[in-house]
Amino acid sequence: MLVKTFGCALFGIDAITVTIEVNIDRGINFYLVGLPDNAVKESQQRIEAAITNLGYYYPHKRIVINMAPADIRKEGSAYDLPIAIGILAAAEQVNNDLLDQFIIMGELSLDGALKPIKGTLPIAIKAKQEGFRGLIAPKANAREAAVVEGLEVYGVDNIHEVVSILNGDNEIQPVVVDEADSWQEVAYEFDFSDVKGQENIKRALEIAAAGGHNVILIGPPGSGKTMLAKRMPTILPPLTMSEALETTKIHSVAGLVGRNASLVRTRPFRSPHHTISDAGLVGGGTYPQPGEISLAHNGVLFLDELPEFKRTVLEVMRQPMEDRIVTISRAKMTVDFPANFMMVAAMNPCPCGYYNHPDKDCSCKPGMVQQYLNRISGPLMDRIDLHVEVVPVAYKDLSSKSSGEPSSAVRERVIKARKIQEERYADFPTIHANAQMNTQLIQKYCDLDDACRALLKNAMNRLGLSARAYDRILKVSRTIADLDGSENIRPDHLAEAINYRSLDRDNWGS
């Protein structure tokens, strides 16, 4: 007897429908075809044990299973459940009338229980697009899939519950997620109110958040660079529904969505160690998986001790930072992963860490500071808009009992500035923030009056600013003007932006 069940294969952060054809005939053997990987091939033993341990009959006959389309690699153990249900249906132990109405996915234990799988949200989205009535998946993944409207999502614990659903004699109800409840105000672990002093640094991070600018914090050990960076997501605008869906899809494919969780509701904060590989940062593998820059999509990528990262690792980031998407090409496939993130980097000013320290002397030999800075290439530094010097907090600030401004207050100002930018770039669908402006948009929206032009020319000459600093200063000054609610860039906006170009000065590191 021939029956068909339906599952999904993951391709990047999207899913492709897979038809699983099961045919049982006279003879004795088990054939699994359709480009399965080793995990899928090993499913026979798990499926046979699960079926028999739950009291069902496993047919010891000639079983042929075809997974179509045959030119797409099927990987992972999530095909256990649709194959098992196909075998039971072909053995006439399951009513096959409803099989074409559901996508079925799940990994089996030997006792027939189901384990969580990866990529449930992309699978649910594909099921809705393909017109399926519902999705049957492990209970731990059900809430994640249930955010897709118009799709019945059944969370099940074992094969027996799946059989009950398909035979129509079950009391299991579809999982329903209350979006309003899911979208309630998020409580952050960190807050800007915890930070003592450092008002100028918090101001710089507010500007970075308001314009989507990349920022680098330069300061000695213990000055609070990491502490400040960890609070960056708390001042960014809340995720929109479309951003949350896309972010959750990436984390779902990577298996990072928690059990019984629905959407990722906070902006990601990823902080990879400086020993990370190229593939770990940008993504890769024989069958490409998202890397840290994609896991930071719509959030913050924090690179601590930036000069300690391998130069080759940093260089592979350059194109994704520009295009906000990373393309991973392999002989068998080419996959695109989103990579629209804000980069926050931190570094010591020199190898010993005390160059430009107000109290301690730098012990580095002449030329070592510049050599240390040269570990970061000019093209990568071109993509960082704000250079912020961080100095240790004074004792009077540390001992103060007063709290700083809370993140919620800063976030309100950031949201207002972002709304101004959304209206400004309404006709440019790929531009969402000032940091993304190209040369034409800079000329259009960063027009300077005579006083501003004179100030900028004087600063370029006196401070020895490089040519690459010019556009960055204009973008940042545009953001400062937006925070100020000003239609035009004023000299005070420009002066503040110029102050954030420390590493471009001729005398830095000399």
C-alpha positions in Angstrom: 0.0 0.0 0.0 1.3 3.5 -0.9 0.7 6.6 1.3 2.1 10.1 1.5 2.9 12.3 4.4 4.4 15.7 4.4 7.4 17.4 6.1 9.8 20.2 5.5 13.5 20.7 4.7 15.2 23.8 5.9 17.0 26.0 3.3 18.7 28.9 4.9 16.0 30.5 7.1 13.2 29.2 4.8 11.5 25.8 4.5 10.7 23.6 1.5 7.9 21.1 1.5 9.0 17.5 1.4 6.7 14.7 0.3 7.4 11.4 2.1 6.1 8.5 0.1 5.8 5.2 1.9 5.1 1.9 0.1 4.8 -1.5 1.8 4.9 -4.6 -0.3 5.7 -8.3 -0.1 9.3 -9.0 0.8 11.7 -8.1 3.6 13.9 -5.0 3.5 14.0 -1.3 4.3 14.9 1.3 1.6 15.2 5.0 2.3 15.9 7.2 -0.8 15.7 10.9 -1.7 19.2 12.2 -0.6 18.9 11.6 3.2 21.9 12.2 5.5 23.1 9.8 8.1 20.7 11.1 10.8 17.8 10.3 8.5 19.2 6.9 7.5 19.5 5.9 11.1 15.8 6.6 11.7 14.8 3.0 10.9 16.0 1.8 14.3 14.4 4.6 16.2 11.1 4.3 14.4 10.9 0.5 14.8 11.6 0.7 18.5 9.1 3.6 19.0 6.3 1.9 17.2 6.6 -1.4 18.9 7.1 0.1 22.4 3.8 1.9 22.0 2.0 -1.3 21.2 1.6 -0.7 17.4 2.5 -3.3 14.8 5.7 -2.7 12.8 5.4 -4.4 9.4 8.4 -6.6 8.7 8.0 -6.4 5.0 9.5 -4.6 2.0 9.3 -0.9 3.0 10.3 1.7 0.4 10.4 5.3 1.5 11.0 8.1 -1.0 11.7 11.7 0.1 10.8 14.1 -2.7 12.2 16.3 -4.2 15.2 14.0 -4.4 17.7 16.8 -5.3 17.4 18.5 -1.9 19.4 17.2 1.0 17.3 15.9 3.9 19.2 16.3 7.2 18.4 15.8 10.9 16.2 13.6 12.9 13.0 15.6 12.6 11.8 13.3 9.8 11.4 10.4 12.3 7.7 11.3 13.0 6.4 11.7 9.4 8.2 8.5 8.3 6.7 6.6 11.3 3.2 7.9 10.6 3.6 7.0 7.0 4.6 3.4 7.9 1.6 3.1 10.3 -0.7 4.5 7.7 0.6 2.1 5.0 0.1 -0.7 7.5 -3.6 0.5 7.9 -3.2 1.5 11.6 -3.8 5.2 10.9 -6.6 6.7 8.9 -4.9 8.4 5.9 -7.8 10.7 5.0 -6.2 13.6 6.9 -2.5 13.0 6.0 -2.5 15.5 3.1 -3.8 18.3 5.4 -0.9 18.4 7.9 2.8 19.0 7.9 4.2 16.5 10.4 7.7 16.9 12.0 9.4 15.5 15.1 12.3 13.5 16.5 11.4 10.2 18.2 12.8 8.6 21.3 12.8 4.8 21.5 9.8 4.9 23.8 7.8 6.9 21.2 8.1 10.3 22.9 8.9 13.4 20.8 11.9 15.6 21.3 12.2 19.3 20.2 13.3 20.1 16.7 14.9 23.1 14.9 13.2 25.5 12.5 9.6 25.1 13.6 8.6 28.7 12.8 9.9 28.6 9.1 8.1 25.2 8.8 4.8 26.7 10.1 5.1 29.7 7.7 5.7 27.3 4.8 2.7 25.1 5.8 0.5 28.2 5.8 1.8 29.4 2.4 1.2 25.9 0.9 -2.4 25.8 2.1 -2.0 23.0 4.7 -4.6 23.0 7.4 -2.2 22.5 10.3 1.2 21.5 11.7 1.8 18.6 14.1 5.0 19.1 16.0 6.6 18.3 19.4 4.8 20.2 22.3 8.0 22.1 23.2 7.9 23.7 19.7 4.2 24.3 19.5 4.0 27.9 20.8 6.8 29.0 18.4 4.7 27.7 15.5 1.4 29.0 16.8 2.2 32.6 16.1 1.4 31.9 12.5 -2.2 33.0 12.0 -4.7 30.7 10.2 -2.8 27.5 10.9 -3.8 24.8 13.4 -0.8 23.8 15.4 -1.0 20.7 17.5 1.7 20.1 20.1 2.1 16.4 20.9 4.1 14.3 23.3 4.2 11.0 21.5 3.2 9.0 18.4 -0.1 7.9 20.1 -1.3 11.5 20.3 -0.5 12.0 16.6 -2.5 8.8 15.7 -5.4 10.1 17.8 -5.4 13.4 15.9 -5.3 11.7 12.5 -8.0 9.2 13.4 -10.3 12.0 14.6 -10.8 10.6 18.1 -8.6 12.9 20.0 -9.3 15.6 22.6 -6.2 17.5 21.8 -6.9 21.1 21.0 -4.7 23.4 18.7 -2.3 25.6 20.6 -3.3 29.3 20.7 -0.9 32.1 21.4 -2.3 35.4 22.6 -0.2 37.9 20.6 -1.2 40.8 23.0 0.0 38.8 25.9 3.1 37.7 24.1 3.9 41.3 23.1 3.7 42.8 26.5 6.5 45.2 27.8 9.8 43.4 28.0 11.8 43.5 31.3 15.5 43.8 30.6 18.2 42.3 32.8 20.3 45.4 32.5 19.5 49.2 32.5 21.4 52.4 32.0 20.3 53.6 35.4 22.9 51.1 36.8 25.7 53.0 35.2 27.5 55.5 37.5 28.9 58.5 35.7 30.0 58.0 32.0 27.4 60.6 30.8 29.4 61.3 27.7 29.6 57.6 26.8 25.9 57.1 27.3 25.2 60.1 25.1 27.4 58.5 22.3 25.5 55.2 22.6 22.2 57.1 22.4 23.3 58.7 19.2 24.5 55.3 17.8 21.1 53.7 18.7 19.2 56.6 17.2 21.0 56.4 13.8 21.9 52.8 13.6 25.6 53.6 13.7 28.4 51.2 14.4 30.5 52.3 17.4 33.8 51.5 19.0 34.7 52.1 22.6 38.3 52.7 23.4 39.5 52.6 27.0 41.7 50.9 29.6 40.7 47.7 31.3 38.0 48.2 33.9 36.6 51.4 32.5 33.2 49.9 31.8 33.2 49.2 28.1 31.6 45.8 28.3 29.1 46.9 30.9 28.0 49.8 28.7 27.8 47.6 25.6 25.5 45.1 27.3 23.0 47.8 27.9 22.8 48.9 24.3 19.8 46.7 23.4 17.8 48.4 26.2 17.8 51.7 24.4 17.0 50.4 20.9 13.4 50.7 19.6 11.3 47.6 20.4 11.1 44.9 17.7 8.2 45.2 15.2 6.2 42.1 14.5 8.0 41.6 11.1 11.4 42.0 12.8 10.4 39.6 15.5 9.3 37.0 13.0 12.5 37.2 11.0 14.7 37.2 14.1 12.8 34.2 15.5 13.2 32.3 12.2 17.0 32.7 12.3 17.2 31.6 16.0 14.7 28.7 15.3 16.9 27.4 12.5 19.9 27.6 14.8 18.0 25.8 17.5 18.2 28.7 19.9 14.5 29.3 20.6 13.7 28.1 24.1 11.3 25.4 24.9 7.6 26.5 25.0 8.7 30.0 23.7 7.0 31.8 21.0 8.6 34.9 19.4 12.0 36.5 20.2 10.8 39.7 21.7 14.0 41.5 22.6 16.7 42.6 20.2 19.5 40.0 20.1 22.8 40.7 21.8 25.6 38.4 20.6 29.1 38.5 22.0 31.4 36.0 20.3 34.9 35.3 21.8 37.8 36.6 19.8 39.0 33.1 19.0 35.9 32.5 16.8 36.4 31.2 13.3 35.3 32.7 10.0 32.4 30.2 9.7 31.4 30.8 13.3 31.1 34.5 12.7 29.5 34.8 9.3 28.0 31.3 9.0 28.9 28.3 7.1 29.4 24.5 7.2 28.8 21.9 4.6 25.1 22.6 4.9 25.2 26.3 5.9 24.1 27.4 9.3 23.7 31.1 10.4 26.7 32.6 12.1 26.9 35.2 14.9 26.3 38.2 12.5 23.0 36.6 11.5 22.1 35.7 15.0 22.6 39.4 15.8 20.2 40.4 13.0 18.0 43.3 14.2 20.1 43.6 17.3 23.7 44.2 18.5 26.9 42.3 17.7 29.5 43.1 20.4 33.1 42.4 19.6 35.2 42.8 22.7 39.0 43.1 22.4 38.6 43.9 18.7 42.3 43.8 17.8 42.6 40.3 19.2 40.2 38.8 16.5 42.0 37.2 13.6 42.3 39.7 10.8 40.8 37.2 8.3 37.7 36.9 10.5 37.2 40.6 10.7 37.7 41.0 7.0 34.9 38.6 6.0 32.5 40.9 7.9 33.1 43.9 5.6 30.7 42.9 2.8 27.9 41.7 5.1 28.1 45.0 7.0 27.7 46.9 3.8 25.0 44.7 2.1 23.3 43.7 5.4 23.0 40.2 4.1 25.5 37.3 4.0 25.7 34.9 1.1 27.3 31.5 1.8 28.1 29.5 -1.4 28.9 25.9 -1.3 29.2 23.3 -4.2 25.8 22.0 -3.4 23.9 25.2 -2.5 24.0 28.9 -2.0 22.2 30.3 1.0 21.4 33.9 2.0 21.1 34.9 5.7 20.0 38.3 6.9 22.7 40.3 8.7 21.3 43.7 9.6 23.0 44.4 12.9 24.6 47.2 14.9 28.3 46.5 15.7 29.6 47.7 19.0 33.3 47.0 19.4 35.6 47.5 22.4 39.3 47.7 22.6 42.2 48.9 24.7 44.0 51.9 23.4 47.3 50.1 23.3 48.8 46.7 24.3 49.3 47.6 27.9 45.9 49.3 28.0 47.0 52.6 29.5 47.7 54.9 26.6 45.9 58.2 27.2 45.0 57.1 30.8 44.5 60.1 33.1 46.5 58.6 36.0 48.6 55.7 34.8 51.6 55.7 32.4 51.7 53.7 29.2 54.6 51.2 29.2 54.4 50.5 25.4 57.5 51.2 23.4 57.4 53.8 20.5 55.5 52.5 17.6 53.7 49.7 19.5 50.5 51.7 19.8 50.2 52.3 16.1 51.1 48.7 15.4 48.3 47.6 17.7 45.8 49.8 16.0 46.9 48.5 12.6 45.5 45.1 13.4 42.2 46.6 12.4 42.1 47.4 8.7 41.1 50.8 7.3 38.2 49.4 5.3 36.7 47.9 8.5 37.3 51.1 10.4 35.5 52.9 7.6 32.3 51.2 8.6 32.5 52.4 12.2 30.9 55.8 12.6 31.6 56.7 16.2 35.0 56.4 18.1 34.3 56.9 21.8 37.1 57.3 24.4 36.1 55.7 27.7 37.9 56.7 30.9 37.7 55.1 34.3 34.8 56.4 36.5 35.9 58.8 39.3 35.4 57.7 42.9 32.8 60.4 43.6 30.6 59.0 40.8 31.1 55.4 41.9 30.2 56.2 45.5 27.2 58.3 44.5 23.8 56.8 45.6 21.8 58.5 42.9 20.7 56.5 39.9 21.4 57.5 36.3 18.8 58.1 33.7 16.8 54.9 33.0 17.0 53.1 29.6 13.3 53.7 29.1 13.8 57.5 29.0 16.7 57.2 26.5 14.7 54.7 24.4 11.8 57.2 24.0 14.2 59.8 22.5 15.7 57.1 20.2 12.2 56.1 19.0 11.3 59.7 18.2 14.5 60.1 16.1 13.9 56.8 14.3 10.4 57.9 13.4 11.8 61.1 11.8 14.2 58.9 9.7 11.4 56.5 8.7 9.4 59.4 7.3 12.5 60.8 5.6 13.4 57.6 3.8 9.9 56.5 3.1 10.7 56.4 -0.6 13.8 54.4 -0.1 12.8 50.8 1.0 16.3 49.6 1.7 17.2 52.7 3.9 15.8 52.7 7.5 18.4 54.8 9.4 20.9 57.5 8.9 23.8 55.1 9.0 22.6 53.5 5.8 22.7 56.7 3.8 24.6 56.6 0.5 26.5 59.5 -1.1 23.4 60.9 -2.9 21.3 60.9 0.3 24.1 62.5 2.3 24.2 65.3 -0.2 20.5 65.7 -0.1 19.8 65.5 3.7 23.2 66.7 5.2 23.4 70.1 3.5 25.6 72.5 5.5 25.4 76.2 5.8 28.5 78.4 5.6 29.2 78.3 9.3 29.1 74.5 9.4 31.3 74.2 6.3 33.8 76.5 7.8 33.8 74.5 11.1 34.2 71.2 9.3 37.0 72.5 7.1 38.8 73.9 10.1 38.4 70.6 12.0 39.7 68.5 9.1 42.8 70.6 8.9 43.6 71.2 12.6 42.9 67.6 13.8 44.3 66.0 10.7 41.1 64.0 10.1 41.2 61.5 7.3 39.0 61.8 4.2 37.1 58.7 5.3 35.9 60.6 8.4 34.0 63.2 6.3 30.9 61.2 5.4 30.8 59.6 8.9 30.8 63.0 10.5 27.9 64.2 8.3 25.8 61.0 9.1 26.4 61.3 12.8 25.6 65.0 12.8 22.4 64.3 11.0 21.4 61.9 13.7 22.3 64.4 16.4 20.1 66.9 14.7 17.2 64.4 14.6 17.6 63.8 18.3 17.4 67.5 18.8 14.3 67.8 16.6 16.2 70.1 14.2 15.5 70.1 10.5 18.9 71.5 9.7 22.4 70.5 10.9 23.7 73.2 13.2 27.4 73.9 14.2 26.8 72.4 17.6 25.6 69.2 16.1 28.6 69.1 13.8 31.0 69.9 16.6 29.7 67.0 18.7 30.0 64.6 15.7 33.6 65.7 15.1 34.4 64.8 18.6 33.6 61.1 17.9 36.4 60.6 15.4 39.3 59.9 17.8 41.1 57.2 15.8 41.2 59.4 12.7 43.3 62.0 14.2 46.9 62.2 13.0 48.3 62.4 16.6 46.6 59.2 17.8 49.1 56.5 18.6 52.1 58.7 17.8 
